[in-house]
Amino acid sequence: MDEQFQLRKQRDLDPLSIFYRSQVHSQRERERKREREMDGREAKAEEEEEEREIVIVGGGICGLATALALHRKGVRSVVLERSETLRATGAAIGILANGWLALHQLGLASLLRQSSLPLQRAREVWLDKGSTKETSFGHGETRCLKWSDLINTLADALPPHTIHFGCQIVGVLIGCDGTNSVVADFLELKPPKAFPLSVVRGLTKYPSGHAFAHEFVRMRRNNIMVGRIPIDDKSVHWMVGQQSTPKDARALQNPDLIRQSTLPLIDGFPPEIQQMIEDSDVESLSLTRLRYRAPWDLLLGKFRKGTVTVAGDAMHVMGPFLGQGGSAGLEDAIVLARCLYQKLSEVNQIQSRSQMMMHKVGEAMDQYVKERRMRVVRLSMQTYLTGLLVGPSSMLVKLASIVLMVIFFQNQNDHSRYDCGLL
Ligand SMILES: Cc1cc2nc3c(=O)[nH]c(=O)nc-3n(C[C@H](O)[C@H](O)[C@H](O)COP(=O)(O)OP(=O)(O)OC[C@H]3O[C@@H](n4cnc5c(N)ncnc54)[C@H](O)[C@@H]3O)c2cc1C
């Protein structure tokens, strides 16, 4: 955990004061502070404005979407990102119907549609058995977006100076800091657990165009799964799922090593698959050990302390089996911004620095957690059971998973029917 953050925690500082006096240790902020100090009245006005800022930790999909949702409602926030640039961690990301509804609320759906193909169906291919099954994505549209397109579009829609890179965090309000969230630690949430599975992801460009159908194909052979999704006419996102091994840790930071260790796994897959991975853009390669926050921890977890809460993977990291982690983070952003806006609107200017305001922020977060809890418990449960089915579990566990799936998730595509509502 961040040293300074821990220091604050040990001193047991009121998180509310952290929220209102967030210190951003970036060169730009220090310069701005100096400028304000040199300038009388204008400085005072700006200081007051800054004191109203909400601090979001993490500039991933959920952090940027939360900042944008707040901005659309006229509420200022800053995003603190530890990297020096926006990170494109997963090459590309599938967005299902519920994710598009959230993007629509953010005003970005039409723009993002321009850089991605609508996918018509999903197809499972078992190379060992020689059988194929077509499935649908269920309700509404599904597209695959380049990670950089999604992240950059969210960031470009934010007002200037909202994102602060390479920041040392001394306090937090909304933790969108992903799987290893320091904010989740602050909230004393149980650490995420690991699936015994790892996934390599990448992008391959086809300068003269590819001829793949507009579908998400998953091929399986010898416990290896290869997935392929076209993004547009010239680029394809792919993933290779395998049982995790100790070697994964060595490959984690080295894209060349990731490719070298992936190629032998796909022996026996069709030649176009091997070619796709050989020709992949090395910079896009990443290897992820799959983690999840257990559904029962989501059901019982306390997701607010004072005015500190979490969203996105920091709250509900889940396996990628439903392709819903990112979209669930977009939904969080809409619901959290809506709750904060509603409660903050009830406070007038005179009250704005008082305990009343802090109380309202706490209420807004409770409302957000209440609205989100069962949605993410269900998503996480379905993902967990799917993970047991596709992973290396015993026959008994697989059987129990099927029974629970039949009881709780009769329509397996219902998860994409969810509408997070208006911003
Ligand atoms: C193999 C795989 C495939 C997936 N496919 C899909 C899919 O098709 N569709 C889908 O919807 N989802 C998918 N997901 C899930 C999706 O990628 C995540 O749910 C989503 O990226 C989470 O976004 P986030 O913003 O919450 O967290 P992250 O993307 O993890 O962003 C967290 C950010 O916080 C920053 N940060 C971390 N700690 C700190 C700190 N202390 N201070 C400041 N900054 C910090 C990080 O640098 C990072 O930029 C997939 C996941 C995996 C592993």
Ligand as a Chemical Component Dictionary entry (heavy atoms), coordinates in Angstrom:
data_LIG
# 
_chem_comp.id                   LIG 
_chem_comp.type                 NON-POLYMER 
_chem_comp.pdbx_formal_charge   0 
_chem_comp.three_letter_code    LIG 
# 
loop_
_chem_comp_atom.comp_id 
_chem_comp_atom.atom_id 
_chem_comp_atom.alt_atom_id 
_chem_comp_atom.type_symbol 
_chem_comp_atom.charge 
_chem_comp_atom.model_Cartn_x 
_chem_comp_atom.model_Cartn_y 
_chem_comp_atom.model_Cartn_z 
_chem_comp_atom.pdbx_ordinal 
LIG C1  C1  C 0 -8.530  -11.332 -20.061 1  
LIG C2  C2  C 0 -9.560  -10.293 -19.780 2  
LIG C3  C3  C 0 -10.512 -9.970  -20.742 3  
LIG C4  C4  C 0 -11.510 -9.030  -20.470 4  
LIG N1  N1  N 0 -12.452 -8.765  -21.418 5  
LIG C5  C5  C 0 -13.452 -7.897  -21.140 6  
LIG C6  C6  C 0 -14.454 -7.601  -22.115 7  
LIG O1  O1  O 0 -14.432 -8.115  -23.226 8  
LIG N2  N2  N 0 -15.443 -6.719  -21.770 9  
LIG C7  C7  C 0 -15.478 -6.120  -20.540 10 
LIG O2  O2  O 0 -16.391 -5.309  -20.292 11 
LIG N3  N3  N 0 -14.516 -6.359  -19.612 12 
LIG C8  C8  C 0 -13.512 -7.225  -19.878 13 
LIG N4  N4  N 0 -12.541 -7.460  -18.943 14 
LIG C9  C9  C 0 -12.588 -6.730  -17.656 15 
LIG C10 C10 C 0 -12.104 -5.295  -17.828 16 
LIG O3  O3  O 0 -10.863 -5.266  -18.479 17 
LIG C11 C11 C 0 -11.982 -4.635  -16.450 18 
LIG O4  O4  O 0 -13.164 -4.875  -15.734 19 
LIG C12 C12 C 0 -11.784 -3.135  -16.570 20 
LIG O5  O5  O 0 -10.600 -2.852  -17.259 21 
LIG C13 C13 C 0 -11.711 -2.519  -15.175 22 
LIG O6  O6  O 0 -11.537 -1.137  -15.298 23 
LIG P1  P1  P 0 -11.133 -0.278  -14.033 24 
LIG O7  O7  O 0 -11.042 1.114   -14.516 25 
LIG O8  O8  O 0 -12.022 -0.608  -12.892 26 
LIG O9  O9  O 0 -9.693  -0.841  -13.589 27 
LIG P2  P2  P 0 -8.230  -0.839  -14.411 28 
LIG O10 O10 O 0 -8.528  -0.954  -15.860 29 
LIG O11 O11 O 0 -7.452  -1.881  -13.717 30 
LIG O12 O12 O 0 -7.710  0.607   -14.111 31 
LIG C14 C14 C 0 -7.162  0.950   -12.866 32 
LIG C15 C15 C 0 -6.256  2.171   -13.058 33 
LIG O13 O13 O 0 -5.846  2.637   -11.786 34 
LIG C16 C16 C 0 -4.454  2.894   -11.784 35 
LIG N5  N5  N 0 -3.996  2.714   -10.399 36 
LIG C17 C17 C 0 -3.894  1.556   -9.709  37 
LIG N6  N6  N 0 -3.480  1.800   -8.443  38 
LIG C18 C18 C 0 -3.319  3.140   -8.329  39 
LIG C19 C19 C 0 -2.919  4.012   -7.276  40 
LIG N7  N7  N 0 -2.622  3.528   -6.075  41 
LIG N8  N8  N 0 -2.853  5.351   -7.518  42 
LIG C20 C20 C 0 -3.188  5.847   -8.753  43 
LIG N9  N9  N 0 -3.582  5.068   -9.780  44 
LIG C21 C21 C 0 -3.656  3.733   -9.579  45 
LIG C22 C22 C 0 -3.871  1.890   -12.764 46 
LIG O14 O14 O 0 -2.629  2.319   -13.268 47 
LIG C23 C23 C 0 -4.977  1.862   -13.836 48 
LIG O15 O15 O 0 -4.792  2.840   -14.819 49 
LIG C24 C24 C 0 -11.521 -8.384  -19.204 50 
LIG C25 C25 C 0 -10.542 -8.677  -18.240 51 
LIG C26 C26 C 0 -9.572  -9.622  -18.522 52 
LIG C27 C27 C 0 -8.548  -9.921  -17.467 53 
# 
loop_
_chem_comp_bond.comp_id 
_chem_comp_bond.atom_id_1 
_chem_comp_bond.atom_id_2 
_chem_comp_bond.value_order 
_chem_comp_bond.pdbx_ordinal 
LIG C1  C2  SING 1  
LIG C2  C3  SING 2  
LIG C2  C26 DOUB 3  
LIG C3  C4  DOUB 4  
LIG C4  N1  SING 5  
LIG C4  C24 SING 6  
LIG N1  C5  DOUB 7  
LIG C5  C6  SING 8  
LIG C5  C8  SING 9  
LIG C6  O1  DOUB 10 
LIG C6  N2  SING 11 
LIG N2  C7  SING 12 
LIG C7  O2  DOUB 13 
LIG C7  N3  SING 14 
LIG N3  C8  DOUB 15 
LIG C8  N4  SING 16 
LIG N4  C9  SING 17 
LIG N4  C24 SING 18 
LIG C9  C10 SING 19 
LIG C10 O3  SING 20 
LIG C10 C11 SING 21 
LIG C11 O4  SING 22 
LIG C11 C12 SING 23 
LIG C12 O5  SING 24 
LIG C12 C13 SING 25 
LIG C13 O6  SING 26 
LIG O6  P1  SING 27 
LIG P1  O7  DOUB 28 
LIG P1  O8  SING 29 
LIG P1  O9  SING 30 
LIG O9  P2  SING 31 
LIG P2  O10 DOUB 32 
LIG P2  O11 SING 33 
LIG P2  O12 SING 34 
LIG O12 C14 SING 35 
LIG C14 C15 SING 36 
LIG C15 O13 SING 37 
LIG C15 C23 SING 38 
LIG O13 C16 SING 39 
LIG C16 N5  SING 40 
LIG C16 C22 SING 41 
LIG N5  C17 SING 42 
LIG N5  C21 SING 43 
LIG C17 N6  DOUB 44 
LIG N6  C18 SING 45 
LIG C18 C19 SING 46 
LIG C18 C21 DOUB 47 
LIG C19 N7  SING 48 
LIG C19 N8  DOUB 49 
LIG N8  C20 SING 50 
LIG C20 N9  DOUB 51 
LIG N9  C21 SING 52 
LIG C22 O14 SING 53 
LIG C22 C23 SING 54 
LIG C23 O15 SING 55 
LIG C24 C25 DOUB 56 
LIG C25 C26 SING 57 
LIG C26 C27 SING 58 
# 
